[in-house]
Amino acid sequence: MSRTGRTRLTTTATVLGTLLVVVAEMALLTGIWHLGDDVEHRREARAALSGTLAPLTPGTAADATAAVRAATDSLVASGVDTGPGTPGAAVVAGTDALLADPRDPAALSRLRAADAALGDALDDASRDRSLLAAGIHAALLALVSVGWFVWFRRLVDRHRALERRLTAQQVVDQRERRLLALVQNSADLIVVLEKDGTVSFVSPSSRSVLGRSPEDLLGRTPAEVFGQDAQAVVRTLADARSGDRPVRMRVPHADGRTLVTEGTMTNLLHEPSVAAWVLTLRDVTEQTRLAEQLSHQAFHDSLTGLANRALFGDRLDHALARRRQDAPCAVLFLDLDDFKEVNDAHGHSVGDLLLVAATDRIRGALRPGDTAARLGGDEFAVLLEDTTRETAEAVARRLLEVLAEPVDIGERAWSVRASIGVAVTGAEEVAGEEVLRDADVAMYWAKDQGKGSVAVYDPTRHAASLERLALQNELTRAVEEDELVLHFQPTITLASGRITGFEALVRWQHPERGLLPPSEFVPAAERSGQIVALGGWVLRAACRAATDLQRPDGPVSMAVNVSADQLASPLFLDEVRGALEDSGLPGHLLTLEVTESVVLGDVTAAAEALSALRALGVSVAIDDFGTGYSSLSYLSRLPVDILKVDKSFIDKIGAEGHADTVTLAILEMSRTMRMVTVAEGVETVEQASWLSERACGVGQGYYWSRPVPLDQARGLLGPPSEPTAAAEPEPVTAATTSDTEASVPA
């Protein structure tokens, strides 16, 4: 029942109950009214009698006998009880006696007494009748109320029972409407199949799923609806004796496409209201495509389409499991030489095109059954099954040849060189990761032989190679995870004893081996090509530190060592410019130190590179001067600002021989060529005094300070102050190298 219907029924019941109470009250009041009228008539008749008797005296009673008789008769007529012994009978008797002898005073007194007694009786009767009327009224009202309540309660109970029946029916109707709406609007395809397999119902979603109307599918067989997978549907029908069965099938679309669907087949033959199979399907074509795409992406390189490391490892493991003893497997590990420089100089777009071109060359050089993979960056791997060492080497050299062929990218022709390591399995059991590792080690051997080479793994070189490879891998991690730190050794102006600069020296804070000096890892970095990344980190960190060390009372310069690979890189100039801009360090406060061996190979190229650096305002220093060959012959051709006298000459000052003479000659030549001379490795007061007396400009060494962390370098500078007068150099004490205020005495 609706809310309006229930409200109307309740209102009707309330009105009827109220009317019933009103009618009962009116009837009761009418009865009480009539009862009150009788009593009032008697009281009026008695009052008339009393009024007649009041003025009478024994002398006048004879004249009023008629009036007394009339008043008594009226009283009797009003219904006063005149039975024996009643006040009414006494009044009648008194009247008769008075009328018999009107002049008898006793008769008049008796009549008046009887009249008073009748008045009292009538008052009592009036009160009794009022109480009776009130009781009857209350009883009748209670009876009517109880009856009305019982009647209304039954009416409410019937109403509630009716409402429950109506509500239950509404719930059923609502559920049916909801189910119908869900079926009508479901994105899933719902199909009802009769016992013989024909379609008896299809949801409207068939238009969006299959491109066909429900009417077009009614009465059709599974083969007509589901095409090539109809047989699978029939088998599922046969198996679905009870419960649900998962279904996955390909279904033809009206436009010719084939959809991938999945869903559930439910056997409802035992349900009398259905007595059929219900098939629910949803279109998962796009999800299936995405899943296949994700699976491909999980095992293939997105740029080249080659297998990635995971897929290559899986295929390598399977190849090792099925290999024959007389037909081993081989793994080729390729690394493109100088690819990082190309990528950095010309952008990732050119680098990516070069990688794709290299991939095409690699694919073209392999057999159909071989597997090529991109392991990451510019590293590739090739799996050769059922091969020999000779065949593997031949394939590797063929790869070098095809990669070296020029490829046009943009307006340039590029030629790619690679270093290839070859690892061939033997008769023993070996894991795929071990074979790949051996090929990686052999690749580094190829790089050591010279770029564009092939090397075959030799187990006898295994231990040394693994140690070096581990160190190289750890060094890569050290650069990425900030395990490298800089220490700073001050350079002292000998004339004033003041610190005017620092040399940045890299250290490796190894998590297991502690603080490592550069001699333990820089050579490995130079061999592996990691020196460029390492040197770049040092340059940027040193420039930031130099900015932090500046003082208002005088500039502080920073010297940084530069390797041959850095100087030869076409990106080095931009790297220096970027380090200066990022740190805010003025160019004239940065000194780049190169050794004689760096510039001796190609003096012309070195001069061009150094000139470009000087154009940024950077100073150039020749480190370890005097240890190379033909030093004096090339020095005039290079744009050099500073000569750093090698420690080997400083150590021999005061000793026998010609060391003093050579050092003096270097100092004189430096003054002649307007260069600043820095004496390296000063460790004694005698050496410091000797250099100061001979007008050597700057000194550096343990005599003043060992290389210290940045916070101690700040302490060496001390608070800003005015330059002090020149004095004899003195060594720096432990106190002056602490984190507190310190200065370097002259």
C-alpha positions in Angstrom: 0.0 0.0 0.0 1.3 3.5 -0.8 2.0 6.0 1.9 -1.1 8.1 0.8 -3.4 5.0 1.2 -2.1 4.2 4.6 -2.6 7.8 5.7 -6.2 7.8 4.5 -7.0 4.5 6.3 -5.6 5.8 9.6 -7.6 9.1 9.3 -10.8 7.2 8.6 -10.4 5.0 11.7 -9.7 8.0 13.9 -12.8 9.9 12.7 -15.1 6.8 13.2 -13.7 6.3 16.7 -14.2 9.9 17.6 -17.8 9.9 16.3 -18.6 6.8 18.4 -17.5 8.5 21.6 -19.5 11.7 20.8 -22.7 9.7 20.2 -22.3 7.8 23.4 -21.7 11.0 25.4 -24.8 12.6 23.9 -27.0 9.7 24.9 -25.7 9.7 28.4 -26.2 13.4 28.8 -29.8 13.2 27.6 -30.6 10.5 30.2 -29.0 12.5 33.0 -30.9 15.6 31.7 -34.3 13.9 32.0 -33.5 12.5 35.5 -32.6 16.0 36.6 -36.0 17.3 35.3 -38.0 14.9 37.6 -36.1 15.9 40.7 -36.5 19.6 39.8 -40.3 19.3 39.4 -40.6 17.7 42.9 -38.5 20.4 44.4 -40.6 23.1 42.7 -43.9 21.5 44.0 -42.5 21.2 47.5 -41.3 24.9 47.3 -44.9 25.9 46.3 -46.3 24.1 49.4 -43.7 25.7 51.6 -44.6 29.1 50.2 -48.3 28.5 50.9 -47.7 27.4 54.5 -45.2 30.1 55.4 -47.7 33.0 56.0 -50.4 30.9 57.7 -51.4 31.2 61.3 -54.1 29.3 63.2 -56.3 32.3 62.6 -55.8 32.5 58.9 -55.5 28.8 58.0 -59.2 28.4 57.5 -59.1 30.9 54.6 -56.3 29.1 52.9 -57.4 25.5 52.9 -58.1 25.5 49.2 -54.5 26.8 48.5 -53.0 24.2 50.8 -55.0 21.4 49.2 -53.9 22.5 45.7 -50.2 22.7 46.7 -50.4 19.2 48.3 -52.1 17.8 45.2 -49.5 19.4 43.0 -46.7 17.9 45.1 -48.3 14.4 44.9 -48.7 14.9 41.1 -45.0 15.6 40.8 -44.2 12.1 41.7 -43.3 12.4 45.4 -43.4 9.0 47.1 -46.4 9.0 49.4 -46.0 5.4 50.6 -46.5 4.6 54.3 -43.8 6.1 56.5 -42.5 8.4 53.8 -42.2 12.2 54.2 -44.7 12.5 51.3 -47.3 10.4 53.3 -46.7 12.7 56.4 -47.3 15.8 54.2 -50.6 14.3 52.9 -51.7 13.3 56.4 -50.7 16.7 57.8 -52.7 18.5 55.0 -55.8 16.4 55.8 -55.5 17.1 59.5 -55.1 20.9 58.9 -58.0 21.0 56.5 -60.1 19.1 59.1 -59.4 21.7 61.8 -57.8 24.8 60.3 -57.7 26.5 63.6 -55.7 23.7 65.3 -52.2 25.1 65.9 -50.8 21.6 66.3 -52.1 20.5 62.9 -50.4 23.5 61.3 -47.1 22.7 63.1 -47.3 19.0 62.1 -47.8 19.9 58.4 -44.9 22.3 58.5 -42.7 19.7 60.1 -43.7 17.1 57.4 -42.9 19.7 54.7 -39.4 20.3 56.2 -38.8 16.6 56.3 -39.9 16.2 52.7 -37.5 19.0 51.7 -34.6 17.2 53.4 -35.7 13.9 51.7 -35.8 15.6 48.3 -32.3 17.1 48.8 -30.9 13.7 49.7 -32.6 12.1 46.7 -31.2 14.8 44.5 -27.7 14.1 45.8 -28.1 10.4 45.4 -29.4 10.7 41.9 -26.4 13.0 41.0 -23.9 10.5 42.3 -25.7 7.7 40.4 -25.7 9.8 37.2 -22.0 10.5 37.6 -21.2 6.8 38.2 -23.3 5.7 35.3 -21.6 8.4 33.2 -18.1 7.2 34.1 -19.0 3.5 33.6 -20.5 4.2 30.3 -17.6 6.3 29.2 -15.1 3.6 30.2 -17.2 1.0 28.5 -17.3 3.0 25.3 -13.6 3.8 25.4 -12.7 0.1 25.9 -14.9 -0.9 23.1 -13.5 1.8 20.9 -9.9 0.8 21.7 -10.6 -2.9 21.0 -12.3 -2.0 17.7 -9.5 0.4 16.7 -6.8 -2.1 17.7 -8.3 -4.7 15.5 -8.6 -2.2 12.7 -4.9 -1.3 13.2 -3.9 -5.0 13.3 -5.8 -5.7 10.0 -4.1 -2.6 8.5 -0.6 -3.8 9.5 -1.2 -7.3 8.2 -2.4 -5.8 4.9 0.6 -3.5 4.9 3.0 -6.4 5.4 1.5 -8.3 2.6 1.6 -5.2 0.4 5.2 -4.5 1.4 6.4 -8.1 0.7 4.8 -7.9 -2.7 6.4 -4.5 -3.3 9.9 -6.0 -2.4 9.3 -8.8 -4.8 8.2 -6.4 -7.5 11.1 -4.1 -6.9 13.6 -7.0 -7.0 12.1 -8.1 -10.3 12.3 -4.6 -11.7 15.8 -4.2 -10.5 16.9 -7.5 -12.0 15.2 -6.7 -15.2 17.0 -3.3 -15.2 20.3 -4.9 -14.5 19.9 -7.4 -17.3 18.6 -4.7 -19.7 21.5 -2.3 -18.9 24.4 -4.7 -18.2 27.5 -4.3 -20.3 27.9 -8.1 -20.1 26.2 -10.3 -22.7 23.6 -12.6 -21.1 22.3 -15.5 -23.2 19.8 -18.1 -22.2 20.1 -21.5 -23.9 17.3 -24.1 -23.8 17.9 -27.8 -23.3 18.4 -28.3 -27.0 21.0 -25.5 -27.1 18.9 -22.9 -29.0 18.9 -19.3 -27.8 15.8 -18.2 -26.1 16.9 -14.9 -24.6 19.6 -12.4 -25.4 20.3 -9.2 -23.4 20.2 -5.9 -25.2 24.0 -5.6 -24.7 24.4 -7.9 -27.7 24.2 -4.7 -29.8 27.3 -3.2 -28.2 29.2 -6.5 -27.7 28.4 -8.4 -30.9 27.0 -5.6 -33.1 23.8 -7.7 -33.5 20.3 -7.2 -32.1 18.8 -9.7 -29.6 16.0 -10.5 -32.1 18.6 -11.6 -34.7 20.0 -14.2 -32.3 16.8 -15.7 -30.9 16.2 -19.3 -31.9 19.8 -19.7 -33.3 22.2 -22.5 -32.4 25.5 -22.1 -30.6 27.4 -22.5 -33.9 25.5 -19.7 -35.5 26.1 -17.4 -32.5 29.6 -18.3 -31.3 31.2 -19.4 -34.6 34.4 -21.4 -34.4 34.2 -21.9 -30.6 30.6 -23.3 -30.7 31.9 -26.8 -30.0 33.6 -25.6 -26.9 30.3 -24.1 -25.8 28.5 -27.4 -26.4 31.2 -29.3 -24.4 30.7 -26.8 -21.6 27.0 -27.3 -21.7 27.5 -31.1 -21.3 29.9 -30.6 -18.4 27.8 -28.0 -16.6 25.6 -30.5 -14.8 25.3 -28.2 -11.9 26.8 -25.0 -10.6 29.0 -22.5 -12.6 31.6 -23.3 -15.2 34.2 -20.7 -16.4 34.0 -20.0 -20.1 36.6 -18.4 -22.5 35.9 -18.3 -26.2 36.4 -16.3 -29.4 33.1 -14.8 -30.7 32.6 -13.2 -34.2 31.5 -9.6 -34.3 29.1 -8.3 -36.9 31.9 -6.2 -38.5 34.1 -9.2 -39.0 36.4 -8.8 -36.0 36.9 -11.7 -33.6 36.4 -10.9 -30.0 37.9 -12.6 -27.0 35.3 -13.2 -24.3 35.2 -14.8 -21.0 32.4 -15.5 -18.5 30.4 -18.1 -16.8 28.0 -20.9 -17.8 25.4 -21.7 -15.1 23.1 -24.7 -15.2 19.6 -23.7 -14.1 17.8 -26.6 -15.5 16.7 -27.6 -12.0 15.0 -24.2 -11.5 11.4 -24.4 -12.7 11.2 -20.7 -13.3 14.2 -20.8 -15.7 14.8 -24.5 -16.8 17.8 -23.5 -19.1 21.5 -22.7 -19.2 22.5 -19.1 -18.6 25.6 -17.9 -20.3 27.2 -14.6 -19.2 30.0 -13.2 -21.3 32.1 -10.0 -21.3 34.4 -8.6 -24.0 38.0 -8.9 -22.8 39.6 -8.3 -26.2 41.3 -5.1 -25.1 42.4 -6.5 -21.8 43.9 -9.5 -23.6 45.7 -7.3 -26.0 47.1 -5.2 -23.2 48.1 -8.3 -21.3 50.0 -9.7 -24.3 51.6 -6.3 -24.8 52.7 -6.1 -21.2 54.0 -9.6 -21.5 56.0 -8.6 -24.6 57.3 -5.5 -22.8 58.3 -7.5 -19.8 60.6 -9.6 -21.9 61.6 -7.3 -24.8 63.5 -4.0 -25.0 61.1 -1.2 -25.8 63.5 0.7 -28.1 65.0 -2.1 -30.2 62.4 -4.9 -29.9 65.2 -7.3 -28.9 64.9 -9.7 -26.0 65.8 -8.1 -22.7 68.0 -9.5 -20.0 65.2 -11.6 -18.4 64.2 -13.3 -21.7 67.9 -13.8 -22.7 68.7 -15.4 -19.4 65.7 -17.7 -19.7 66.6 -18.8 -23.3 70.3 -19.2 -22.2 69.2 -21.5 -19.3 67.1 -23.6 -21.7 69.9 -23.8 -24.2 72.3 -25.0 -21.6 69.8 -27.6 -20.4 69.3 -29.1 -23.9 72.9 -28.6 -25.3 74.8 -31.6 -26.6 78.3 -32.3 -25.4 79.7 -32.1 -28.9 77.8 -28.9 -29.7 78.3 -26.3 -27.0 76.7 -22.9 -26.7 78.4 -19.5 -26.9 77.5 -16.1 -25.6 78.8 -12.9 -27.2 78.8 -9.7 -25.0 78.9 -6.5 -27.1 79.6 -3.0 -25.8 79.5 -0.1 -28.3 82.7 1.9 -28.0 82.4 5.7 -27.2 78.6 5.5 -27.4 78.2 7.6 -24.2 80.2 10.5 -25.8 78.0 10.3 -28.9 74.9 10.2 -26.8 76.0 13.1 -24.6 77.3 15.3 -27.5 74.4 14.8 -29.9 71.5 14.0 -27.7 69.5 10.9 -26.9 67.5 11.0 -30.1 70.7 10.5 -32.2 71.8 7.9 -29.7 68.6 6.0 -29.9 68.7 6.0 -33.7 72.2 4.7 -33.6 71.1 1.9 -31.2 68.3 0.9 -33.6 70.7 0.9 -36.6 73.1 -1.3 -34.6 70.3 -3.6 -33.7 69.4 -4.0 -37.4 73.0 -4.8 -38.2 73.2 -7.4 -35.4 70.0 -9.1 -36.5 71.2 -9.3 -40.1 74.5 -11.0 -39.1 72.9 -13.8 -37.1 71.5 -17.2 -38.0 67.7 -17.7 -37.7 68.0 -19.7 -34.4 70.3 -17.2 -32.7 69.0 -14.9 -30.0 70.1 -11.3 -29.7 69.3 -9.1 -26.7 69.8 -5.6 -25.4 71.0 -5.8 -21.8 70.8 -2.1 -21.2 72.4 1.1 -22.4 74.9 0.2 -25.2 75.4 -3.4 -24.1 74.1 -6.3 -26.3 74.3 -10.1 -26.0 74.0 -12.8 -28.5 73.3 -16.5 -27.8 74.6 -19.0 -30.3 73.4 -22.6 -29.9 75.1 -25.7 -31.4 78.3 -23.9 -32.2 82.0 -24.0 -31.8 84.6 -21.6 -30.5 85.8 -20.9 -34.1 82.2 -20.2 -35.3 81.6 -17.9 -32.3 84.7 -15.9 -33.0 83.8 -15.7 -36.7 80.3 -14.4 -35.8 81.9 -11.8 -33.5 84.2 -10.5 -36.2 81.4 -10.5 -38.6 79.5 -8.3 -36.1 82.4 -5.9 -35.9 82.5 -5.6 -39.7 78.7 -4.9 -40.1 78.7 -2.5 -37.2 81.6 -0.5 -38.6 79.7 0.1 -41.9 78.6 3.8 -42.0 75.0 4.5 -41.2 73.3 7.8 -42.2 71.6 9.6 -39.3 70.5 13.1 -40.1 73.2 14.8 -42.1 76.0 12.7 -40.8 77.3 9.2 -41.5 78.1 7.3 -38.3 80.4 4.3 -37.9 80.0 2.2 -34.8 82.8 0.3 -33.2 82.3 -2.4 -30.5 84.3 -4.5 -28.1 83.1 -8.1 -28.0 83.7 -10.7 -25.4 83.1 -14.4 -26.3 82.4 -17.2 -23.7 82.0 -20.8 -25.0 80.6 -23.5 -22.7 82.5 -26.7 -22.0 81.4 -30.1 -21.0 80.9 -29.1 -17.3 77.6 -28.0 -15.9 77.4 -24.2 -15.7 74.7 -21.6 -15.0 73.6 -19.1 -17.5 74.6 -16.2 -15.3 78.1 -17.5 -15.1 78.4 -17.8 -18.9 77.1 -14.2 -19.3 79.5 -13.0 -16.7 82.5 -14.7 -18.4 81.5 -13.0 -21.7 81.3 -9.7 -19.9 84.8 -10.2 -18.5 86.1 -11.1 -22.0 84.6 -7.9 -23.3 86.7 -5.9 -20.9 89.7 -7.8 -22.1 88.8 -6.8 -25.6 88.7 -3.1 -24.6 92.1 -3.4 -23.0 93.4 -4.7 -26.4 92.0 -1.7 -28.1 88.6 -0.6 -29.2 86.9 -2.6 -31.9 88.4 -5.9 -30.7 87.3 -9.5 -29.9 88.5 -11.5 -26.9 87.6 -15.0 -25.9 87.2 -15.8 -22.2 90.2 -17.7 -20.6 89.5 -19.3 -17.2 93.1 -18.8 -16.2 92.5 -15.0 -16.1 89.3 -15.4 -14.2 90.3 -14.4 -10.6 92.1 -11.2 -11.6 89.4 -10.2 -14.0 86.6 -10.8 -11.4 88.4 -8.6 -8.9 88.9 -5.8 -11.4 85.3 -6.2 -12.6 84.0 -6.1 -9.0 86.0 -3.0 -8.3 84.7 -1.3 -11.5 81.1 -2.2 -10.6 81.6 -0.9 -7.1 83.0 2.3 -8.4 80.0 2.8 -10.6 77.9 2.4 -7.5 80.1 4.7 -5.5 79.6 7.5 -8.0 75.8 7.0 -8.0 75.4 6.6 -4.2 77.8 9.4 -3.2 80.4 7.2 -1.6 83.1 9.5 -3.0 84.4 12.4 -0.9 86.8 15.2 -1.5 89.7 16.1 0.7 91.5 19.5 0.3 95.2 20.3 0.6 96.0 24.0 0.9 98.4 25.9 -1.3 100.4 28.5 0.6 101.8 31.8 -0.7 105.3 31.6 0.7 105.8 35.4 0.8 102.8 35.9 3.2 102.2 32.5 4.6 98.5 32.7 3.7 96.4 30.1 2.2 95.3 31.2 -1.3 93.8 28.0 -2.6 93.3 24.3 -2.3 93.8 21.2 -4.4 90.8 18.8 -4.5 91.8 15.2 -4.1 89.2 12.4 -4.3 88.8 9.6 -1.8 86.5 6.6 -1.8 84.6 6.0 1.5 84.2 2.3 0.8 81.5 0.7 2.9 83.7 -2.3 3.7 87.3 -1.3 3.1 87.1 2.2 4.6 88.7 5.3 3.1 90.6 4.4 0.0 93.2 6.7 -1.6 93.0 7.4 -5.4 95.9 5.1 -6.1 93.6 2.1 -5.3 90.8 3.0 -7.7 91.7 5.7 -10.2 93.9 3.4 -12.4 90.9 0.9 -12.6 88.7 3.8 -13.6 91.1 4.9 -16.3 91.2 1.4 -17.8 87.4 0.9 -17.8 86.6 4.4 -19.1 84.9 5.3 -15.8 87.5 8.1 -15.3 85.3 10.5 -17.3 82.3 10.1 -15.0 84.6 10.1 -11.9 86.4 13.2 -13.0 83.1 15.0 -13.8 81.9 14.3 -10.2 85.1 15.6 -8.8 84.9 18.8 -10.9 81.4 19.6 -9.9 81.9 18.9 -6.2 85.2 20.9 -6.1 83.5 23.9 -7.6 80.7 23.8 -5.0 83.3 23.4 -2.3 85.3 26.4 -3.6 82.3 28.6 -3.5 81.7 27.5 0.1 85.4 28.4 1.0 85.4 31.9 -0.2 86.3 34.7 2.3 85.7 38.5 2.1 89.4 39.2 2.8 90.7 37.4 -0.2 89.7 34.9 -3.0 90.4 31.2 -2.5 91.2 29.2 -5.7 90.5 25.5 -6.3 92.7 23.1 -8.3 91.2 20.0 -9.9 93.1 17.2 -11.7 92.0 16.4 -15.3 92.6 13.0 -17.0 93.5 12.5 -20.6 90.1 11.0 -21.4 88.4 14.1 -20.0 90.5 16.5 -21.9 89.9 14.6 -25.1 86.2 14.5 -24.7 84.2 17.0 -26.8 81.9 17.5 -23.9 84.5 18.5 -21.4 84.4 22.3 -22.2 80.6 22.3 -21.6 81.1 20.3 -18.5 83.5 22.9 -17.0 81.2 25.7 -18.1 78.2 24.0 -16.4 80.2 23.3 -13.2 81.1 27.0 -12.9 77.6 28.2 -13.7 75.9 25.7 -11.3 78.2 26.5 -8.4 78.6 30.3 -9.1 82.4 30.0 -8.9 84.2 32.6 -11.0 86.3 31.0 -13.7 89.6 32.7 -12.6 89.3 30.8 -9.2 89.4 27.4 -10.9 92.7 25.7 -11.9 92.7 22.6 -14.0 95.8 20.5 -13.6 97.0 18.1 -16.3 100.2 16.0 -16.3 102.9 16.1 -18.9 101.8 12.7 -20.1 98.3 14.0 -20.9 99.6 16.7 -23.3 102.7 14.9 -24.7 100.6 12.6 -27.0 99.1 15.3 -29.2 100.5 18.7 -28.3 98.4 20.5 -30.9 95.1 19.0 -29.8 96.0 19.6 -26.2 96.8 23.3 -26.9 93.4 23.7 -28.6 91.6 22.2 -25.7 93.5 24.2 -23.1 93.0 27.4 -25.0 89.2 26.8 -25.1 89.3 26.3 -21.3 91.3 29.4 -20.7 88.7 31.3 -22.6 86.4 30.6 -19.7 88.8 32.4 -17.4 90.1 29.1 -16.0 93.8 28.7 -15.2 95.8 25.8 -16.5 98.6 24.0 -14.5 101.1 21.4 -15.6 101.3 18.9 -12.8 104.4 16.9 -11.9 106.5 19.1 -14.1 109.9 17.8 -14.9 109.0 14.1 -15.0 108.0 13.9 -18.7 110.0 14.0 -21.9 110.9 17.1 -23.9 109.3 19.2 -21.3 111.0 22.4 -22.3 110.3 21.9 -26.0 106.5 21.8 -25.8 106.0 24.1 -22.9 106.1 27.2 -25.0 103.4 25.9 -27.2 100.9 25.4 -24.5 98.7 28.0 -22.8 99.9 27.3 -19.3 99.6 29.6 -16.2 101.1 27.4 -13.5 104.0 24.9 -13.2 103.9 22.5 -10.3 107.4 21.2 -9.6 107.3 17.5 -9.0 107.9 16.2 -5.4 110.9 14.2 -6.5 112.8 17.4 -7.0 111.7 18.9 -3.7 112.7 15.8 -1.8 116.3 16.2 -3.0 116.7 19.9 -1.9 119.9 20.1 0.2 121.1 16.7 -0.9 124.1 16.0 -3.0 123.8 16.2 -6.7 122.2 18.6 -9.1 118.6 18.5 -7.8 119.0 22.1 -6.4 120.3 23.2 -9.8 117.4 21.7 -11.7 114.8 23.2 -9.3 116.5 26.6 -9.6 116.4 26.3 -13.4 112.6 25.5 -13.3 112.0 28.5 -11.0 114.0 30.8 -13.3 112.2 29.5 -16.4 108.8 29.9 -14.8 109.6 33.6 -13.9 110.9 34.2 -17.4 107.7 32.7 -19.0 105.5 34.7 -16.5 104.2 31.6 -14.8 103.4 30.9 -11.2 105.5 28.1 -9.7 104.1 25.7 -7.1 106.4 23.4 -5.2 104.7 20.1 -4.4 105.5 17.8 -1.6 107.1 20.2 0.9 107.5 18.4 4.1 110.3 20.1 6.1 111.1 23.6 7.4 114.4 23.4 5.4 112.6 22.9 2.2 110.1 25.6 2.9 112.8 28.1 3.8 115.0 27.2 0.8 112.0 27.8 -1.6 111.0 31.0 0.1 114.5 32.4 -0.1 114.6 31.7 -3.9 111.3 33.5 -4.5 109.2 30.4 -5.2 105.7 31.6 -5.4 103.6 28.9 -3.8 104.2 25.8 -1.7 102.1 22.7 -1.0 102.7 19.7 1.2 102.5 17.9 4.5 104.6 20.6 6.1 101.5 22.8 6.2 98.7 20.3 6.0 97.7 16.9 4.8 94.6 16.8 2.6 91.6 17.3 5.0 87.8 17.2 4.7 85.9 20.3 3.9 85.0 21.3 7.5 88.7 21.2 8.4 89.6 23.2 5.3 87.3 25.9 6.6 89.2 25.8 9.9 92.5 26.2 8.1 91.3 29.4 6.5 90.3 30.8 9.9 88.1 34.0 10.3 88.4 36.7 7.6 91.3 39.0 8.4 93.8 41.4 6.7 96.9 39.9 5.1 99.8 39.4 7.5 103.4 40.4 6.9 105.8 37.8 5.5 107.6 35.6 8.0 109.5 32.4 8.1 107.2 29.4 7.3 106.2 27.2 10.2 104.4 23.9 10.1 100.7 23.8 11.0 100.1 22.2 14.4 97.3 19.8 15.3 95.4 22.7 16.8 95.5 24.7 13.5 94.1 21.8 11.5 91.1 21.3 13.8 87.6 22.3 13.1 88.1 25.5 15.2 89.7 28.7 14.1 93.1 28.2 12.6 95.6 30.0 10.3 98.7 29.0 8.4 101.7 30.9 9.8 104.1 32.5 7.4 
